[in-house]
Amino acid sequence: MKKLRKTLALTALSLVSGTVLVASPAHAEPTGTAGCPTPTKAEARRSADGKEDRPAKGATALKGVRVGHLPKGFLAGQVVVNKLRGAVEYGYQWYDDRDEIDRKHRSLWVRVVCWPAAGKLSHLKKAPLDLGTFSGHDKTARIGGRTVLTKEGDGALGHGRYVGWVEREGVIVTVMASEPLVPELDEIVKGIRL
């Protein structure tokens, strides 16, 4: 998870250093997508600086997003903001202090991607994402009452399960749950409300 946090922080930092990232309040619609939660300027700065929350924020860590089922055992968290190729990513990572290669490591990453071209599940494979992409190795499944694309976590995502869906036109939601949290994934996905 430390590798993922560093990678996300470096990605955001490199994007911010090359461009001025102007984030709007959560109720704004900077991508032209109605009702898509977006980060505040302060959150964009915290993400770019790689600042960590100790203790982690709770179920409303993302403005405009509620994570109705947030597992216990997280010691820290971090907001992640990224803007690229017409999409704005806004997410939060919860994690414990175990090493990311430890199979008992607990981490959860919930992300909203505001991308006007998103309209159906197959569009996730074309979404302009740097981390947590979908390709030909993912499967369609029903999790938490939603039809999602799902795949095993790999590479920078770490161990566990990664899922994504189109919440509504222009709004993608992704969730990465580490291996110990996979049994709760149905509840986590079901409890996410925008």
Contacts in CASP RR format, 6 or more apart in sequence:
PFRMAT RR
TARGET T0000
AUTHOR 0000-0000-0000
METHOD contacts of the structure
MODEL  1
MKKLRKTLALTALSLVSGTVLVASPAHAEPTGTAGCPTPTKAEARRSADG
KEDRPAKGATALKGVRVGHLPKGFLAGQVVVNKLRGAVEYGYQWYDDRDE
IDRKHRSLWVRVVCWPAAGKLSHLKKAPLDLGTFSGHDKTARIGGRTVLT
KEGDGALGHGRYVGWVEREGVIVTVMASEPLVPELDEIVKGIRL
1 93 0 8 1.000
1 95 0 8 1.000
1 100 0 8 1.000
1 105 0 8 1.000
1 107 0 8 1.000
1 158 0 8 1.000
1 178 0 8 1.000
2 99 0 8 1.000
2 100 0 8 1.000
3 100 0 8 1.000
3 156 0 8 1.000
4 93 0 8 1.000
4 100 0 8 1.000
4 107 0 8 1.000
4 109 0 8 1.000
4 131 0 8 1.000
4 156 0 8 1.000
4 157 0 8 1.000
4 158 0 8 1.000
5 50 0 8 1.000
5 52 0 8 1.000
5 78 0 8 1.000
5 93 0 8 1.000
5 95 0 8 1.000
7 131 0 8 1.000
7 156 0 8 1.000
8 47 0 8 1.000
8 78 0 8 1.000
8 80 0 8 1.000
8 82 0 8 1.000
8 93 0 8 1.000
8 131 0 8 1.000
9 47 0 8 1.000
9 48 0 8 1.000
9 49 0 8 1.000
9 50 0 8 1.000
9 78 0 8 1.000
9 80 0 8 1.000
11 82 0 8 1.000
11 130 0 8 1.000
11 131 0 8 1.000
12 47 0 8 1.000
12 48 0 8 1.000
12 50 0 8 1.000
12 80 0 8 1.000
12 81 0 8 1.000
12 82 0 8 1.000
13 48 0 8 1.000
13 49 0 8 1.000
13 50 0 8 1.000
15 21 0 8 1.000
15 82 0 8 1.000
15 83 0 8 1.000
15 84 0 8 1.000
16 44 0 8 1.000
16 48 0 8 1.000
19 83 0 8 1.000
21 44 0 8 1.000
21 48 0 8 1.000
21 81 0 8 1.000
21 83 0 8 1.000
22 41 0 8 1.000
23 30 0 8 1.000
23 38 0 8 1.000
23 39 0 8 1.000
23 40 0 8 1.000
23 41 0 8 1.000
23 43 0 8 1.000
23 44 0 8 1.000
23 81 0 8 1.000
23 88 0 8 1.000
24 30 0 8 1.000
24 38 0 8 1.000
24 40 0 8 1.000
25 38 0 8 1.000
25 40 0 8 1.000
25 63 0 8 1.000
26 37 0 8 1.000
26 38 0 8 1.000
26 39 0 8 1.000
26 40 0 8 1.000
26 63 0 8 1.000
26 64 0 8 1.000
27 35 0 8 1.000
28 38 0 8 1.000
29 35 0 8 1.000
29 36 0 8 1.000
29 38 0 8 1.000
30 38 0 8 1.000
30 88 0 8 1.000
30 114 0 8 1.000
31 38 0 8 1.000
31 86 0 8 1.000
31 87 0 8 1.000
31 88 0 8 1.000
31 114 0 8 1.000
31 115 0 8 1.000
31 116 0 8 1.000
31 170 0 8 1.000
32 114 0 8 1.000
32 116 0 8 1.000
33 114 0 8 1.000
33 115 0 8 1.000
33 116 0 8 1.000
33 169 0 8 1.000
33 170 0 8 1.000
33 171 0 8 1.000
35 171 0 8 1.000
35 194 0 8 1.000
36 88 0 8 1.000
36 112 0 8 1.000
36 114 0 8 1.000
36 170 0 8 1.000
36 171 0 8 1.000
36 194 0 8 1.000
37 62 0 8 1.000
37 63 0 8 1.000
37 64 0 8 1.000
37 65 0 8 1.000
37 90 0 8 1.000
37 112 0 8 1.000
37 114 0 8 1.000
37 194 0 8 1.000
38 88 0 8 1.000
38 90 0 8 1.000
38 114 0 8 1.000
39 47 0 8 1.000
39 63 0 8 1.000
39 79 0 8 1.000
39 81 0 8 1.000
39 88 0 8 1.000
39 90 0 8 1.000
40 63 0 8 1.000
43 63 0 8 1.000
43 79 0 8 1.000
43 81 0 8 1.000
43 90 0 8 1.000
44 81 0 8 1.000
46 78 0 8 1.000
46 79 0 8 1.000
47 78 0 8 1.000
47 79 0 8 1.000
47 80 0 8 1.000
47 81 0 8 1.000
47 82 0 8 1.000
48 81 0 8 1.000
50 78 0 8 1.000
51 78 0 8 1.000
52 76 0 8 1.000
52 77 0 8 1.000
52 78 0 8 1.000
53 61 0 8 1.000
53 76 0 8 1.000
53 77 0 8 1.000
53 78 0 8 1.000
53 79 0 8 1.000
54 75 0 8 1.000
54 76 0 8 1.000
54 77 0 8 1.000
55 74 0 8 1.000
55 75 0 8 1.000
55 76 0 8 1.000
56 74 0 8 1.000
56 75 0 8 1.000
56 76 0 8 1.000
56 77 0 8 1.000
56 94 0 8 1.000
56 95 0 8 1.000
57 77 0 8 1.000
57 92 0 8 1.000
58 67 0 8 1.000
58 70 0 8 1.000
58 94 0 8 1.000
59 66 0 8 1.000
59 67 0 8 1.000
59 68 0 8 1.000
59 70 0 8 1.000
60 66 0 8 1.000
60 67 0 8 1.000
61 67 0 8 1.000
61 77 0 8 1.000
61 79 0 8 1.000
61 92 0 8 1.000
61 94 0 8 1.000
62 79 0 8 1.000
62 90 0 8 1.000
62 91 0 8 1.000
62 92 0 8 1.000
62 110 0 8 1.000
62 112 0 8 1.000
64 194 0 8 1.000
65 110 0 8 1.000
65 112 0 8 1.000
65 192 0 8 1.000
65 193 0 8 1.000
65 194 0 8 1.000
66 191 0 8 1.000
66 192 0 8 1.000
66 193 0 8 1.000
66 194 0 8 1.000
67 110 0 8 1.000
67 188 0 8 1.000
67 191 0 8 1.000
67 192 0 8 1.000
68 191 0 8 1.000
68 192 0 8 1.000
68 193 0 8 1.000
69 184 0 8 1.000
69 187 0 8 1.000
69 188 0 8 1.000
69 190 0 8 1.000
69 191 0 8 1.000
70 94 0 8 1.000
70 108 0 8 1.000
70 188 0 8 1.000
71 106 0 8 1.000
71 108 0 8 1.000
71 181 0 8 1.000
71 184 0 8 1.000
71 188 0 8 1.000
73 96 0 8 1.000
73 106 0 8 1.000
74 94 0 8 1.000
74 95 0 8 1.000
74 96 0 8 1.000
74 106 0 8 1.000
74 107 0 8 1.000
74 108 0 8 1.000
75 95 0 8 1.000
75 96 0 8 1.000
75 97 0 8 1.000
76 94 0 8 1.000
76 95 0 8 1.000
76 96 0 8 1.000
76 97 0 8 1.000
77 92 0 8 1.000
77 93 0 8 1.000
77 94 0 8 1.000
77 95 0 8 1.000
78 92 0 8 1.000
78 93 0 8 1.000
79 90 0 8 1.000
79 91 0 8 1.000
79 92 0 8 1.000
80 89 0 8 1.000
80 90 0 8 1.000
80 91 0 8 1.000
80 92 0 8 1.000
80 93 0 8 1.000
80 109 0 8 1.000
80 111 0 8 1.000
81 88 0 8 1.000
81 89 0 8 1.000
81 90 0 8 1.000
81 91 0 8 1.000
82 88 0 8 1.000
82 89 0 8 1.000
82 130 0 8 1.000
83 89 0 8 1.000
84 128 0 8 1.000
84 130 0 8 1.000
85 128 0 8 1.000
86 115 0 8 1.000
86 116 0 8 1.000
86 128 0 8 1.000
87 113 0 8 1.000
87 114 0 8 1.000
87 115 0 8 1.000
87 127 0 8 1.000
87 128 0 8 1.000
87 129 0 8 1.000
88 113 0 8 1.000
88 114 0 8 1.000
88 115 0 8 1.000
89 111 0 8 1.000
89 112 0 8 1.000
89 113 0 8 1.000
89 129 0 8 1.000
90 111 0 8 1.000
90 112 0 8 1.000
90 113 0 8 1.000
90 114 0 8 1.000
91 109 0 8 1.000
91 110 0 8 1.000
91 111 0 8 1.000
91 112 0 8 1.000
92 109 0 8 1.000
92 110 0 8 1.000
92 111 0 8 1.000
93 107 0 8 1.000
93 108 0 8 1.000
93 109 0 8 1.000
94 106 0 8 1.000
94 107 0 8 1.000
94 108 0 8 1.000
94 109 0 8 1.000
95 105 0 8 1.000
95 106 0 8 1.000
95 107 0 8 1.000
95 108 0 8 1.000
96 105 0 8 1.000
96 106 0 8 1.000
96 107 0 8 1.000
98 104 0 8 1.000
98 105 0 8 1.000
98 106 0 8 1.000
99 105 0 8 1.000
100 107 0 8 1.000
100 158 0 8 1.000
103 159 0 8 1.000
103 179 0 8 1.000
103 180 0 8 1.000
104 180 0 8 1.000
105 159 0 8 1.000
105 178 0 8 1.000
105 179 0 8 1.000
105 180 0 8 1.000
106 178 0 8 1.000
106 180 0 8 1.000
106 181 0 8 1.000
107 176 0 8 1.000
107 177 0 8 1.000
107 178 0 8 1.000
107 181 0 8 1.000
108 175 0 8 1.000
108 176 0 8 1.000
108 177 0 8 1.000
108 178 0 8 1.000
108 181 0 8 1.000
108 188 0 8 1.000
109 174 0 8 1.000
109 175 0 8 1.000
109 176 0 8 1.000
110 173 0 8 1.000
110 174 0 8 1.000
110 175 0 8 1.000
110 188 0 8 1.000
110 192 0 8 1.000
111 173 0 8 1.000
111 174 0 8 1.000
111 175 0 8 1.000
112 167 0 8 1.000
112 171 0 8 1.000
112 172 0 8 1.000
112 173 0 8 1.000
112 194 0 8 1.000
113 127 0 8 1.000
113 129 0 8 1.000
113 171 0 8 1.000
113 172 0 8 1.000
113 173 0 8 1.000
113 174 0 8 1.000
114 170 0 8 1.000
114 171 0 8 1.000
115 127 0 8 1.000
115 128 0 8 1.000
115 170 0 8 1.000
115 171 0 8 1.000
115 172 0 8 1.000
116 170 0 8 1.000
117 123 0 8 1.000
117 126 0 8 1.000
117 127 0 8 1.000
117 170 0 8 1.000
118 124 0 8 1.000
118 127 0 8 1.000
118 166 0 8 1.000
118 169 0 8 1.000
118 170 0 8 1.000
118 171 0 8 1.000
118 172 0 8 1.000
119 166 0 8 1.000
119 169 0 8 1.000
119 170 0 8 1.000
120 166 0 8 1.000
121 140 0 8 1.000
121 147 0 8 1.000
121 148 0 8 1.000
121 149 0 8 1.000
121 165 0 8 1.000
121 166 0 8 1.000
123 166 0 8 1.000
123 172 0 8 1.000
124 134 0 8 1.000
124 149 0 8 1.000
124 164 0 8 1.000
124 165 0 8 1.000
124 166 0 8 1.000
124 172 0 8 1.000
125 133 0 8 1.000
125 134 0 8 1.000
125 135 0 8 1.000
125 136 0 8 1.000
125 138 0 8 1.000
125 149 0 8 1.000
127 133 0 8 1.000
127 134 0 8 1.000
127 172 0 8 1.000
131 156 0 8 1.000
131 157 0 8 1.000
132 156 0 8 1.000
132 157 0 8 1.000
132 162 0 8 1.000
132 174 0 8 1.000
132 176 0 8 1.000
134 149 0 8 1.000
134 151 0 8 1.000
134 164 0 8 1.000
137 151 0 8 1.000
138 149 0 8 1.000
138 150 0 8 1.000
138 151 0 8 1.000
139 149 0 8 1.000
139 150 0 8 1.000
139 151 0 8 1.000
140 147 0 8 1.000
140 148 0 8 1.000
140 149 0 8 1.000
140 150 0 8 1.000
141 147 0 8 1.000
141 148 0 8 1.000
141 149 0 8 1.000
141 150 0 8 1.000
141 163 0 8 1.000
142 148 0 8 1.000
143 150 0 8 1.000
143 163 0 8 1.000
143 185 0 8 1.000
143 186 0 8 1.000
143 189 0 8 1.000
144 185 0 8 1.000
144 186 0 8 1.000
144 187 0 8 1.000
144 189 0 8 1.000
144 190 0 8 1.000
144 191 0 8 1.000
145 186 0 8 1.000
145 189 0 8 1.000
145 190 0 8 1.000
146 165 0 8 1.000
146 189 0 8 1.000
146 190 0 8 1.000
147 165 0 8 1.000
148 163 0 8 1.000
148 164 0 8 1.000
148 165 0 8 1.000
148 189 0 8 1.000
149 163 0 8 1.000
149 164 0 8 1.000
149 165 0 8 1.000
150 161 0 8 1.000
150 162 0 8 1.000
150 163 0 8 1.000
150 164 0 8 1.000
151 161 0 8 1.000
151 162 0 8 1.000
152 160 0 8 1.000
152 161 0 8 1.000
152 162 0 8 1.000
153 159 0 8 1.000
153 160 0 8 1.000
153 161 0 8 1.000
153 162 0 8 1.000
153 176 0 8 1.000
157 176 0 8 1.000
158 176 0 8 1.000
158 178 0 8 1.000
159 178 0 8 1.000
159 179 0 8 1.000
160 176 0 8 1.000
160 177 0 8 1.000
160 178 0 8 1.000
160 179 0 8 1.000
160 181 0 8 1.000
160 182 0 8 1.000
161 176 0 8 1.000
161 177 0 8 1.000
161 182 0 8 1.000
161 185 0 8 1.000
162 174 0 8 1.000
162 175 0 8 1.000
162 176 0 8 1.000
162 177 0 8 1.000
163 174 0 8 1.000
163 175 0 8 1.000
163 176 0 8 1.000
163 185 0 8 1.000
163 189 0 8 1.000
164 172 0 8 1.000
164 173 0 8 1.000
164 174 0 8 1.000
164 175 0 8 1.000
165 172 0 8 1.000
165 173 0 8 1.000
166 172 0 8 1.000
167 173 0 8 1.000
167 194 0 8 1.000
168 194 0 8 1.000
171 194 0 8 1.000
173 192 0 8 1.000
173 194 0 8 1.000
175 185 0 8 1.000
175 188 0 8 1.000
175 189 0 8 1.000
175 192 0 8 1.000
177 184 0 8 1.000
177 185 0 8 1.000
177 188 0 8 1.000
181 188 0 8 1.000
END
